[in-house]
């Protein structure tokens, strides 16, 4: 049976049947186009996706008009505000959602029908997943991810380079054996031994997204001419368009 869950409450526990689901296939592209004098066409600023809209047509069954009235009041209290939206066909994926509107409740002899419209994040999120650094990896999802890279130094270093494809985060400083780092590309923070130290970032560093076709995450530590490749982990939540 088709069902959905919102704010941790499953529709079936509310006596709601999910009849139909309509949604935008993907969020609209948000971008800027810059015209450069003397250059044909335009340059496109890096793109982002806007939220999507999802509409659910639902029904409530009852043998009593009074029960339908009670159900309508309970539904009005439930279908309000923001929360995680989950569906029966992908229960491991959640999507942040906010109720935009709930239609009039149409009551018939033994059932009632209504529609609820959500504004949803452009991505559905999976459960937290961990893969290794400096080893072959594979990623779930269909959209690039952001997450946290965690590692500890096995020897002293003055340069740390974390790289994925053509993008990298580079740290410079006087680092000691045992120093523990977390580079969070979601929040844009560099943690060293439990303290935020973004001042270690070298000019030109970028907190990158990890494409789903990535097969290797590179971590290089250097101390003068000596190079070291410590192990670590990347923790992320897969994303689906």
GROMACS elastic network, one bead per residue, 0.5 to 0.9 nm:
[ bonds ]
;  ai    aj funct       b0    kb
    1    17     6  0.84130   500
    1    18     6  0.84416   500
    1    88     6  0.79921   500
    2    12     6  0.89644   500
    2    17     6  0.72999   500
    2    18     6  0.58052   500
    2    19     6  0.77550   500
    2    87     6  0.78154   500
    2    88     6  0.59661   500
    2    89     6  0.78587   500
    3    10     6  0.70845   500
    3    11     6  0.58500   500
    3    12     6  0.65026   500
    3    16     6  0.81206   500
    3    17     6  0.68422   500
    3    18     6  0.56992   500
    3    86     6  0.86325   500
    3    87     6  0.60979   500
    3    88     6  0.54284   500
    3    89     6  0.86223   500
    4     9     6  0.84551   500
    4    10     6  0.58567   500
    4    11     6  0.55250   500
    4    12     6  0.80135   500
    4    18     6  0.74328   500
    4    85     6  0.71224   500
    4    86     6  0.55288   500
    4    88     6  0.61182   500
    4    91     6  0.89635   500
    5     8     6  0.60091   500
    5     9     6  0.52606   500
    5    11     6  0.57627   500
    5    12     6  0.86818   500
    5    84     6  0.77363   500
    5    85     6  0.56701   500
    5    86     6  0.50019   500
    5    87     6  0.63859   500
    5    88     6  0.83915   500
    6     9     6  0.54226   500
    6    10     6  0.65727   500
    6    11     6  0.77565   500
    6    78     6  0.82069   500
    6    79     6  0.78085   500
    6    82     6  0.85677   500
    6    83     6  0.62303   500
    6    84     6  0.56817   500
    6    86     6  0.66427   500
    6    97     6  0.84415   500
    7    10     6  0.84879   500
    7    78     6  0.81177   500
    7    79     6  0.87422   500
    7    81     6  0.89365   500
    7    82     6  0.73520   500
    7    84     6  0.54849   500
    7    85     6  0.69982   500
    8    83     6  0.79222   500
    8    84     6  0.71670   500
    8    85     6  0.82123   500
    8    86     6  0.87408   500
    9    12     6  0.86711   500
    9    13     6  0.72830   500
    9    14     6  0.80280   500
    9    78     6  0.82991   500
   10    13     6  0.56342   500
   10    14     6  0.71010   500
   10    16     6  0.88463   500
   10    86     6  0.87039   500
   11    14     6  0.51941   500
   11    15     6  0.65296   500
   11    16     6  0.51561   500
   11    17     6  0.70601   500
   11    18     6  0.78535   500
   12    16     6  0.53024   500
   12    17     6  0.66868   500
   12    18     6  0.87802   500
   13    16     6  0.74146   500
   14    17     6  0.89471   500
   14    60     6  0.85959   500
   14    71     6  0.78518   500
   14    74     6  0.80659   500
   14    75     6  0.76404   500
   15    59     6  0.84414   500
   15    60     6  0.59472   500
   15    61     6  0.72095   500
   15    71     6  0.81331   500
   16    58     6  0.64659   500
   16    59     6  0.56957   500
   16    61     6  0.77109   500
   17    57     6  0.86599   500
   17    58     6  0.54849   500
   17    59     6  0.50888   500
   17    60     6  0.62152   500
   17    61     6  0.81970   500
   18    21     6  0.77033   500
   18    56     6  0.70559   500
   18    57     6  0.63012   500
   18    59     6  0.66592   500
   19    56     6  0.75203   500
   19    57     6  0.54764   500
   19    58     6  0.52643   500
   19    59     6  0.69533   500
   20    55     6  0.82387   500
   20    56     6  0.57641   500
   20    57     6  0.50163   500
   20    58     6  0.70477   500
   21    54     6  0.72456   500
   21    55     6  0.59059   500
   21    57     6  0.64574   500
   21    58     6  0.89806   500
   22    53     6  0.84321   500
   22    54     6  0.56990   500
   22    55     6  0.52250   500
   22    56     6  0.64996   500
   22    57     6  0.85747   500
   23    26     6  0.84075   500
   23    52     6  0.71679   500
   23    53     6  0.57422   500
   23    55     6  0.62634   500
   23    56     6  0.86914   500
   24    27     6  0.67057   500
   24    28     6  0.88485   500
   24    52     6  0.56511   500
   24    53     6  0.59355   500
   24    54     6  0.67051   500
   25    52     6  0.80249   500
   25   241     6  0.82067   500
   26    29     6  0.87338   500
   26    49     6  0.79718   500
   26    50     6  0.85087   500
   26    51     6  0.83335   500
   26    52     6  0.65671   500
   26   122     6  0.67062   500
   26   123     6  0.86581   500
   26   241     6  0.64584   500
   27    30     6  0.88369   500
   27    48     6  0.89029   500
   27    49     6  0.52133   500
   27    51     6  0.53631   500
   27    53     6  0.84119   500
   27   121     6  0.84596   500
   27   122     6  0.55347   500
   27   123     6  0.87754   500
   27   241     6  0.84360   500
   28    48     6  0.84318   500
   28    49     6  0.56264   500
   28    50     6  0.52741   500
   28    51     6  0.74800   500
   28    52     6  0.76896   500
   28   122     6  0.89174   500
   29    47     6  0.65719   500
   29    48     6  0.58623   500
   29    50     6  0.63292   500
   30    46     6  0.88790   500
   30    47     6  0.57558   500
   30    48     6  0.51610   500
   30    49     6  0.56944   500
   30    50     6  0.64403   500
   31    44     6  0.69208   500
   31    45     6  0.60177   500
   31    46     6  0.66215   500
   31    48     6  0.66388   500
   31    49     6  0.86903   500
   32    43     6  0.82471   500
   32    44     6  0.58593   500
   32    45     6  0.52726   500
   32    46     6  0.79051   500
   32    47     6  0.77883   500
   33    42     6  0.58814   500
   33    43     6  0.55030   500
   33    45     6  0.62610   500
   34    41     6  0.88132   500
   34    42     6  0.52964   500
   34    43     6  0.50206   500
   34    44     6  0.63880   500
   34    45     6  0.74825   500
   35    38     6  0.89941   500
   35    39     6  0.75217   500
   35    40     6  0.82763   500
   35    41     6  0.68773   500
   35    43     6  0.64991   500
   36    39     6  0.53945   500
   36    40     6  0.78468   500
   36    41     6  0.81156   500
   36    42     6  0.65528   500
   36    43     6  0.75947   500
   37    40     6  0.82730   500
   39    42     6  0.73176   500
   44    47     6  0.77689   500
   49    52     6  0.88727   500
   49   122     6  0.64275   500
   50   121     6  0.77155   500
   50   122     6  0.62598   500
   51   119     6  0.65681   500
   51   120     6  0.55583   500
   51   123     6  0.84560   500
   52   118     6  0.83722   500
   52   119     6  0.59364   500
   52   120     6  0.52619   500
   52   121     6  0.63654   500
   52   122     6  0.56884   500
   52   123     6  0.89591   500
   53   100     6  0.89483   500
   53   117     6  0.69942   500
   53   118     6  0.57684   500
   53   120     6  0.60215   500
   53   121     6  0.88211   500
   54   116     6  0.83847   500
   54   117     6  0.56644   500
   54   118     6  0.51802   500
   54   119     6  0.64747   500
   54   120     6  0.70523   500
   55   115     6  0.67950   500
   55   116     6  0.57432   500
   55   118     6  0.63103   500
   55   119     6  0.89398   500
   56   114     6  0.84466   500
   56   115     6  0.55224   500
   56   116     6  0.53986   500
   56   117     6  0.64138   500
   56   118     6  0.83822   500
   57   113     6  0.74236   500
   57   114     6  0.60389   500
   57   116     6  0.67578   500
   57   117     6  0.89327   500
   58   112     6  0.84753   500
   58   113     6  0.57224   500
   58   114     6  0.55064   500
   58   115     6  0.59832   500
   58   116     6  0.79495   500
   59   111     6  0.68289   500
   59   112     6  0.54920   500
   59   114     6  0.63864   500
   59   115     6  0.86534   500
   60    68     6  0.75178   500
   60    71     6  0.78008   500
   60    72     6  0.89632   500
   60   110     6  0.86019   500
   60   111     6  0.54235   500
   60   112     6  0.51229   500
   60   113     6  0.63876   500
   60   114     6  0.86428   500
   61    68     6  0.78623   500
   61   110     6  0.59752   500
   61   112     6  0.65385   500
   61   113     6  0.89318   500
   62    65     6  0.73498   500
   62    66     6  0.89674   500
   62    67     6  0.64428   500
   62    68     6  0.63472   500
   62   109     6  0.84077   500
   62   110     6  0.50080   500
   62   111     6  0.54150   500
   62   112     6  0.80305   500
   63    66     6  0.89615   500
   63    67     6  0.76494   500
   63    68     6  0.84715   500
   63   109     6  0.76519   500
   63   110     6  0.50042   500
   63   111     6  0.75840   500
   64    67     6  0.52872   500
   64    68     6  0.66491   500
   64    69     6  0.89676   500
   64   109     6  0.81999   500
   64   110     6  0.68044   500
   64   111     6  0.88023   500
   65    68     6  0.50769   500
   65    69     6  0.63841   500
   65    70     6  0.87632   500
   65   107     6  0.81430   500
   65   108     6  0.86455   500
   65   109     6  0.76775   500
   65   110     6  0.75611   500
   65   111     6  0.86250   500
   66    69     6  0.50470   500
   66    70     6  0.62936   500
   66    71     6  0.85959   500
   67    70     6  0.50234   500
   67    71     6  0.60563   500
   67    72     6  0.85929   500
   68    72     6  0.61232   500
   68    73     6  0.87506   500
   68   107     6  0.74369   500
   68   110     6  0.84770   500
   68   111     6  0.73729   500
   68   112     6  0.69299   500
   69    72     6  0.51584   500
   69    73     6  0.65263   500
   69    74     6  0.88537   500
   69   107     6  0.88751   500
   70    73     6  0.53249   500
   70    74     6  0.64018   500
   70    75     6  0.87164   500
   71    74     6  0.51018   500
   71    75     6  0.60640   500
   71    76     6  0.85893   500
   72    75     6  0.51084   500
   72    76     6  0.61884   500
   72    77     6  0.87948   500
   72   105     6  0.71592   500
   72   112     6  0.87772   500
   73    76     6  0.51722   500
   73    77     6  0.65191   500
   73    78     6  0.88426   500
   74    77     6  0.52403   500
   74    78     6  0.62848   500
   74    79     6  0.86910   500
   75    79     6  0.58543   500
   75    80     6  0.87457   500
   76    79     6  0.54915   500
   76    80     6  0.68529   500
   76   102     6  0.81300   500
   77    80     6  0.62295   500
   78    81     6  0.85730   500
   79    82     6  0.88441   500
   79    99     6  0.66449   500
   79   101     6  0.88071   500
   79   102     6  0.76720   500
   79   116     6  0.77993   500
   80    98     6  0.77134   500
   80    99     6  0.57615   500
   80   100     6  0.84590   500
   80   101     6  0.86127   500
   80   102     6  0.88510   500
   81    97     6  0.85762   500
   81    98     6  0.57003   500
   81    99     6  0.57498   500
   81   100     6  0.84816   500
   82    96     6  0.74734   500
   82    97     6  0.56642   500
   82    99     6  0.64630   500
   83    95     6  0.83982   500
   83    96     6  0.59126   500
   83    97     6  0.55996   500
   83    98     6  0.65125   500
   83    99     6  0.88008   500
   84    94     6  0.59458   500
   84    95     6  0.55485   500
   84    97     6  0.59401   500
   84    98     6  0.85791   500
   85    93     6  0.86618   500
   85    94     6  0.56416   500
   85    95     6  0.51395   500
   85    96     6  0.61631   500
   85    97     6  0.60736   500
   85    98     6  0.89345   500
   85   120     6  0.84150   500
   86    89     6  0.88023   500
   86    90     6  0.73457   500
   86    91     6  0.60033   500
   86    92     6  0.79846   500
   86    93     6  0.65115   500
   86    94     6  0.51090   500
   86    95     6  0.66702   500
   87    90     6  0.57317   500
   87    91     6  0.56505   500
   87    92     6  0.87912   500
   87    93     6  0.79511   500
   87    94     6  0.80892   500
   88    91     6  0.54205   500
   89    92     6  0.89663   500
   90    93     6  0.56364   500
   90    94     6  0.83838   500
   91    94     6  0.74644   500
   92   125     6  0.82722   500
   92   126     6  0.59225   500
   92   127     6  0.67290   500
   93   124     6  0.57879   500
   93   125     6  0.52366   500
   93   127     6  0.72368   500
   93   238     6  0.89381   500
   93   239     6  0.85580   500
   93   240     6  0.84392   500
   94   123     6  0.87540   500
   94   124     6  0.53802   500
   94   125     6  0.51611   500
   94   126     6  0.65202   500
   94   127     6  0.85850   500
   95   120     6  0.65685   500
   95   121     6  0.61690   500
   95   122     6  0.81827   500
   95   123     6  0.66309   500
   95   125     6  0.60873   500
   96   119     6  0.85306   500
   96   120     6  0.57179   500
   96   121     6  0.54510   500
   96   122     6  0.88488   500
   96   123     6  0.84342   500
   96   124     6  0.77384   500
   96   125     6  0.85847   500
   97   118     6  0.60382   500
   97   119     6  0.55563   500
   97   121     6  0.63769   500
   98   117     6  0.85932   500
   98   118     6  0.54120   500
   98   119     6  0.52411   500
   98   120     6  0.64414   500
   99   102     6  0.77084   500
   99   116     6  0.73039   500
   99   117     6  0.60763   500
   99   119     6  0.63656   500
   99   120     6  0.87489   500
  100   116     6  0.77445   500
  100   117     6  0.55316   500
  100   118     6  0.52667   500
  100   119     6  0.61956   500
  101   115     6  0.82999   500
  101   116     6  0.58765   500
  101   117     6  0.53378   500
  101   118     6  0.72350   500
  102   105     6  0.84832   500
  102   114     6  0.72520   500
  102   115     6  0.57700   500
  102   117     6  0.63776   500
  103   106     6  0.88017   500
  103   114     6  0.56854   500
  103   115     6  0.51863   500
  103   116     6  0.63211   500
  103   117     6  0.84362   500
  104   113     6  0.84700   500
  104   114     6  0.62371   500
  104   115     6  0.77861   500
  105   112     6  0.65644   500
  105   113     6  0.58678   500
  105   114     6  0.50243   500
  105   115     6  0.81440   500
  106   111     6  0.85352   500
  106   112     6  0.53420   500
  106   113     6  0.51691   500
  106   114     6  0.63642   500
  107   110     6  0.78967   500
  107   111     6  0.61138   500
  107   113     6  0.65542   500
  107   114     6  0.89776   500
  108   111     6  0.52769   500
  108   112     6  0.56688   500
  108   113     6  0.82175   500
  109   112     6  0.81968   500
  120   123     6  0.81866   500
  120   124     6  0.89572   500
  121   124     6  0.72458   500
  122   240     6  0.85378   500
  122   241     6  0.64184   500
  123   143     6  0.78681   500
  123   239     6  0.57672   500
  123   240     6  0.53515   500
  124   238     6  0.82531   500
  124   239     6  0.55589   500
  124   240     6  0.50841   500
  124   241     6  0.65061   500
  125   128     6  0.88378   500
  125   141     6  0.85245   500
  125   237     6  0.61400   500
  125   238     6  0.57269   500
  125   240     6  0.65302   500
  126   129     6  0.82760   500
  126   140     6  0.86274   500
  126   141     6  0.79574   500
  126   237     6  0.54254   500
  126   239     6  0.62870   500
  126   240     6  0.80672   500
  127   236     6  0.84312   500
  127   237     6  0.56829   500
  127   238     6  0.70558   500
  128   235     6  0.68224   500
  128   236     6  0.55863   500
  128   238     6  0.73534   500
  129   140     6  0.88670   500
  129   234     6  0.82547   500
  129   235     6  0.56558   500
  129   236     6  0.54479   500
  129   237     6  0.58953   500
  129   238     6  0.74003   500
  130   233     6  0.64218   500
  130   234     6  0.55633   500
  130   236     6  0.64476   500
  130   237     6  0.86600   500
  131   135     6  0.88274   500
  131   136     6  0.89912   500
  131   137     6  0.64851   500
  131   138     6  0.79554   500
  131   139     6  0.83185   500
  131   232     6  0.86630   500
  131   233     6  0.56080   500
  131   234     6  0.53807   500
  131   235     6  0.66696   500
  131   236     6  0.85777   500
  132   135     6  0.60393   500
  132   136     6  0.76903   500
  132   137     6  0.68586   500
  132   216     6  0.88481   500
  132   217     6  0.78104   500
  132   231     6  0.72404   500
  132   232     6  0.58977   500
  132   234     6  0.61381   500
  132   235     6  0.88607   500
  133   136     6  0.80241   500
  133   137     6  0.81432   500
  133   149     6  0.82068   500
  133   150     6  0.89148   500
  133   151     6  0.86470   500
  133   216     6  0.73692   500
  133   217     6  0.52117   500
  133   218     6  0.63903   500
  133   219     6  0.68110   500
  133   230     6  0.81632   500
  133   231     6  0.56819   500
  133   233     6  0.52837   500
  133   234     6  0.66440   500
  134   137     6  0.88760   500
  134   216     6  0.65629   500
  134   217     6  0.55466   500
  134   218     6  0.51997   500
  134   219     6  0.62164   500
  134   220     6  0.88049   500
  134   229     6  0.71029   500
  134   230     6  0.74872   500
  134   231     6  0.61680   500
  134   232     6  0.76058   500
  134   233     6  0.89576   500
  135   215     6  0.83953   500
  135   216     6  0.60184   500
  135   217     6  0.69571   500
  135   218     6  0.81335   500
  135   231     6  0.83235   500
  136   215     6  0.55988   500
  136   216     6  0.50525   500
  136   217     6  0.77136   500
  137   214     6  0.73774   500
  137   216     6  0.56964   500
  137   217     6  0.76677   500
  138   212     6  0.75601   500
  138   213     6  0.74146   500
  138   214     6  0.68907   500
  138   215     6  0.58191   500
  138   216     6  0.82158   500
  139   142     6  0.88738   500
  139   211     6  0.83729   500
  139   212     6  0.53591   500
  139   213     6  0.71288   500
  139   214     6  0.73497   500
  139   215     6  0.81593   500
  139   238     6  0.75552   500
  140   143     6  0.87903   500
  140   212     6  0.67861   500
  140   237     6  0.88079   500
  140   238     6  0.56310   500
  140   239     6  0.77363   500
  140   240     6  0.86765   500
  141   144     6  0.79359   500
  141   145     6  0.85796   500
  141   212     6  0.68046   500
  141   237     6  0.88995   500
  141   238     6  0.50732   500
  141   239     6  0.50556   500
  141   240     6  0.50062   500
  141   241     6  0.82147   500
  142   211     6  0.86603   500
  142   212     6  0.63809   500
  142   238     6  0.79793   500
  142   239     6  0.63218   500
  142   241     6  0.62968   500
  143   210     6  0.88430   500
  143   211     6  0.69751   500
  143   212     6  0.64226   500
  143   238     6  0.76117   500
  143   239     6  0.52841   500
  143   240     6  0.54121   500
  143   241     6  0.61105   500
  144   209     6  0.57132   500
  144   210     6  0.51765   500
  144   212     6  0.55735   500
  144   213     6  0.88228   500
  144   238     6  0.80029   500
  144   239     6  0.69547   500
  144   240     6  0.86972   500
  145   186     6  0.86631   500
  145   208     6  0.89039   500
  145   209     6  0.54310   500
  145   210     6  0.51697   500
  145   211     6  0.66823   500
  145   212     6  0.75128   500
  145   236     6  0.67558   500
  145   237     6  0.69858   500
  145   238     6  0.62622   500
  145   239     6  0.64212   500
  146   184     6  0.78662   500
  146   185     6  0.55209   500
  146   186     6  0.51020   500
  146   187     6  0.89019   500
  146   207     6  0.86084   500
  146   208     6  0.73502   500
  146   209     6  0.52017   500
  146   210     6  0.64033   500
  146   235     6  0.86825   500
  146   236     6  0.62645   500
  146   237     6  0.77099   500
  146   238     6  0.87472   500
  147   183     6  0.83967   500
  147   184     6  0.57498   500
  147   185     6  0.54824   500
  147   186     6  0.53526   500
  147   187     6  0.84040   500
  147   209     6  0.83501   500
  147   210     6  0.87110   500
  147   234     6  0.68361   500
  147   235     6  0.56004   500
  147   237     6  0.72014   500
  148   182     6  0.63153   500
  148   183     6  0.55681   500
  148   185     6  0.61376   500
  148   186     6  0.72427   500
  148   187     6  0.89075   500
  148   233     6  0.81633   500
  148   234     6  0.56104   500
  148   235     6  0.52682   500
  148   236     6  0.66028   500
  149   162     6  0.87765   500
  149   181     6  0.78679   500
  149   182     6  0.54367   500
  149   183     6  0.50538   500
  149   184     6  0.62577   500
  149   185     6  0.80131   500
  149   232     6  0.71821   500
  149   233     6  0.57901   500
  149   235     6  0.65179   500
  149   236     6  0.89173   500
  150   180     6  0.75506   500
  150   181     6  0.56842   500
  150   183     6  0.65903   500
  150   184     6  0.85344   500
  150   232     6  0.56027   500
  150   233     6  0.54031   500
  150   234     6  0.63824   500
  150   235     6  0.80140   500
  151   179     6  0.85173   500
  151   180     6  0.59524   500
  151   181     6  0.54657   500
  151   182     6  0.67116   500
  151   183     6  0.89071   500
  151   230     6  0.73868   500
  151   231     6  0.65531   500
  151   233     6  0.66472   500
  151   234     6  0.89623   500
  152   177     6  0.78772   500
  152   178     6  0.56769   500
  152   179     6  0.55087   500
  152   181     6  0.60566   500
  152   182     6  0.88791   500
  152   230     6  0.73669   500
  152   231     6  0.78437   500
  152   232     6  0.72153   500
  153   156     6  0.69458   500
  153   157     6  0.79306   500
  153   175     6  0.81475   500
  153   176     6  0.71589   500
  153   177     6  0.51822   500
  153   178     6  0.50548   500
  153   179     6  0.55229   500
  153   180     6  0.66980   500
  153   181     6  0.82728   500
  153   221     6  0.81017   500
  153   228     6  0.89669   500
  153   230     6  0.65213   500
  153   231     6  0.87249   500
  154   176     6  0.85451   500
  154   177     6  0.52985   500
  154   178     6  0.60607   500
  154   179     6  0.83463   500
  154   228     6  0.82042   500
  154   229     6  0.89078   500
  154   230     6  0.65881   500
  155   175     6  0.85198   500
  155   176     6  0.65563   500
  155   178     6  0.71811   500
  155   179     6  0.88896   500
  155   221     6  0.87307   500
  155   223     6  0.85355   500
  155   228     6  0.79122   500
  155   230     6  0.89667   500
  156   174     6  0.77582   500
  156   175     6  0.55270   500
  156   178     6  0.82298   500
  156   179     6  0.86024   500
  156   221     6  0.86126   500
  156   222     6  0.82389   500
  156   223     6  0.65272   500
  157   160     6  0.72996   500
  157   172     6  0.87566   500
  157   173     6  0.78598   500
  157   174     6  0.64644   500
  157   175     6  0.50762   500
  157   176     6  0.64988   500
  157   177     6  0.77963   500
  157   221     6  0.60709   500
  157   222     6  0.52592   500
  157   224     6  0.77838   500
  157   226     6  0.87052   500
  157   227     6  0.86645   500
  157   228     6  0.86970   500
  158   171     6  0.81436   500
  158   172     6  0.57209   500
  158   173     6  0.50929   500
  158   174     6  0.50457   500
  158   175     6  0.58484   500
  158   176     6  0.87352   500
  158   221     6  0.76184   500
  158   222     6  0.60836   500
  158   223     6  0.51795   500
  158   224     6  0.71822   500
  159   170     6  0.72351   500
  159   171     6  0.57899   500
  159   173     6  0.66345   500
  159   174     6  0.81617   500
  159   175     6  0.81362   500
  159   220     6  0.80945   500
  159   221     6  0.56769   500
  159   222     6  0.51228   500
  159   223     6  0.66610   500
  159   224     6  0.84258   500
  160   169     6  0.81580   500
  160   170     6  0.56398   500
  160   171     6  0.50498   500
  160   172     6  0.66045   500
  160   173     6  0.87496   500
  160   219     6  0.73441   500
  160   220     6  0.57680   500
  160   222     6  0.64994   500
  161   168     6  0.66711   500
  161   169     6  0.58904   500
  161   171     6  0.65256   500
  161   172     6  0.89730   500
  161   218     6  0.78933   500
  161   219     6  0.57755   500
  161   220     6  0.51054   500
  161   221     6  0.64072   500
  161   222     6  0.85611   500
  162   167     6  0.86036   500
  162   168     6  0.54661   500
  162   169     6  0.51927   500
  162   170     6  0.63652   500
  162   171     6  0.86256   500
  162   183     6  0.89720   500
  162   217     6  0.77448   500
  162   218     6  0.57881   500
  162   220     6  0.65111   500
  162   221     6  0.87735   500
  163   166     6  0.72424   500
  163   167     6  0.57968   500
  163   169     6  0.64371   500
  163   170     6  0.84026   500
  163   208     6  0.87759   500
  163   217     6  0.64428   500
  163   218     6  0.50870   500
  163   219     6  0.64266   500
  163   220     6  0.83840   500
  164   167     6  0.55396   500
  164   168     6  0.62303   500
  164   208     6  0.77558   500
  164   209     6  0.83981   500
  164   210     6  0.67889   500
  164   211     6  0.86130   500
  164   214     6  0.76609   500
  164   216     6  0.74743   500
  164   217     6  0.56261   500
  164   218     6  0.64269   500
  165   168     6  0.80916   500
  165   210     6  0.84107   500
  165   211     6  0.86271   500
  165   214     6  0.75674   500
  165   216     6  0.86244   500
  165   217     6  0.83428   500
  165   218     6  0.89467   500
  167   205     6  0.79283   500
  167   206     6  0.67713   500
  167   207     6  0.82590   500
  167   208     6  0.64428   500
  167   209     6  0.88683   500
  168   204     6  0.86682   500
  168   205     6  0.59814   500
  168   206     6  0.60891   500
  168   207     6  0.74129   500
  168   208     6  0.71138   500
  169   183     6  0.85923   500
  169   201     6  0.72643   500
  169   202     6  0.77462   500
  169   204     6  0.81813   500
  169   206     6  0.56481   500
  169   207     6  0.64492   500
  169   208     6  0.79770   500
  170   200     6  0.81922   500
  170   201     6  0.59052   500
  170   202     6  0.55001   500
  170   203     6  0.82835   500
  170   204     6  0.82857   500
  170   205     6  0.57910   500
  170   206     6  0.85412   500
  171   198     6  0.88165   500
  171   199     6  0.86811   500
  171   200     6  0.51245   500
  171   202     6  0.56052   500
  171   205     6  0.84256   500
  172   175     6  0.84146   500
  172   200     6  0.55106   500
  172   201     6  0.66248   500
  172   202     6  0.63765   500
  173   200     6  0.63911   500
  175   178     6  0.88120   500
  175   179     6  0.67569   500
  176   179     6  0.56515   500
  177   180     6  0.89217   500
  179   192     6  0.68306   500
  179   193     6  0.61137   500
  180   191     6  0.80145   500
  180   192     6  0.56947   500
  180   193     6  0.50595   500
  180   194     6  0.78256   500
  181   190     6  0.72650   500
  181   191     6  0.54638   500
  181   193     6  0.63654   500
  181   194     6  0.79859   500
  182   189     6  0.80994   500
  182   190     6  0.59812   500
  182   192     6  0.66800   500
  182   193     6  0.85521   500
  182   194     6  0.84973   500
  183   187     6  0.89962   500
  183   188     6  0.76386   500
  183   189     6  0.61333   500
  183   191     6  0.62772   500
  183   192     6  0.87256   500
  183   207     6  0.86342   500
  184   187     6  0.56928   500
  184   188     6  0.56432   500
  184   189     6  0.53682   500
  184   190     6  0.63914   500
  184   191     6  0.80955   500
  184   207     6  0.79022   500
  185   188     6  0.50106   500
  185   189     6  0.70462   500
  185   190     6  0.87083   500
  185   206     6  0.86396   500
  185   208     6  0.63236   500
  185   209     6  0.73101   500
  186   189     6  0.81278   500
  186   207     6  0.77871   500
  186   208     6  0.87848   500
  186   209     6  0.85524   500
  187   207     6  0.88676   500
  188   198     6  0.85180   500
  188   206     6  0.89169   500
  188   207     6  0.62569   500
  189   196     6  0.65693   500
  189   197     6  0.76519   500
  189   198     6  0.62364   500
  189   207     6  0.88608   500
  190   195     6  0.81745   500
  190   196     6  0.55586   500
  190   197     6  0.55595   500
  190   198     6  0.52122   500
  190   199     6  0.86266   500
  190   200     6  0.80017   500
  190   201     6  0.80728   500
  191   194     6  0.58147   500
  191   195     6  0.51710   500
  191   197     6  0.57795   500
  191   198     6  0.76178   500
  192   195     6  0.52872   500
  192   196     6  0.63259   500
  192   197     6  0.63964   500
  193   196     6  0.85115   500
  196   199     6  0.87265   500
  197   200     6  0.60009   500
  197   201     6  0.82218   500
  198   201     6  0.56273   500
  199   202     6  0.80655   500
  201   204     6  0.84198   500
  201   205     6  0.65773   500
  202   205     6  0.58506   500
  203   206     6  0.89192   500
  205   208     6  0.89354   500
  210   213     6  0.84435   500
  210   214     6  0.68511   500
  210   217     6  0.89390   500
  211   214     6  0.55383   500
  212   215     6  0.84607   500
  212   238     6  0.88667   500
  214   217     6  0.76161   500
  217   234     6  0.86458   500
  218   229     6  0.82185   500
  219   228     6  0.86466   500
  219   229     6  0.59636   500
  219   230     6  0.68472   500
  219   231     6  0.78511   500
  219   232     6  0.84092   500
  220   227     6  0.69491   500
  220   228     6  0.60516   500
  220   229     6  0.50334   500
  220   230     6  0.72738   500
  221   226     6  0.83802   500
  221   227     6  0.57697   500
  221   228     6  0.50834   500
  221   229     6  0.61268   500
  221   230     6  0.74740   500
  222   225     6  0.67018   500
  222   226     6  0.55309   500
  222   228     6  0.61636   500
  222   229     6  0.87516   500
  223   226     6  0.52015   500
  223   227     6  0.65523   500
  223   228     6  0.83405   500
  224   227     6  0.80534   500
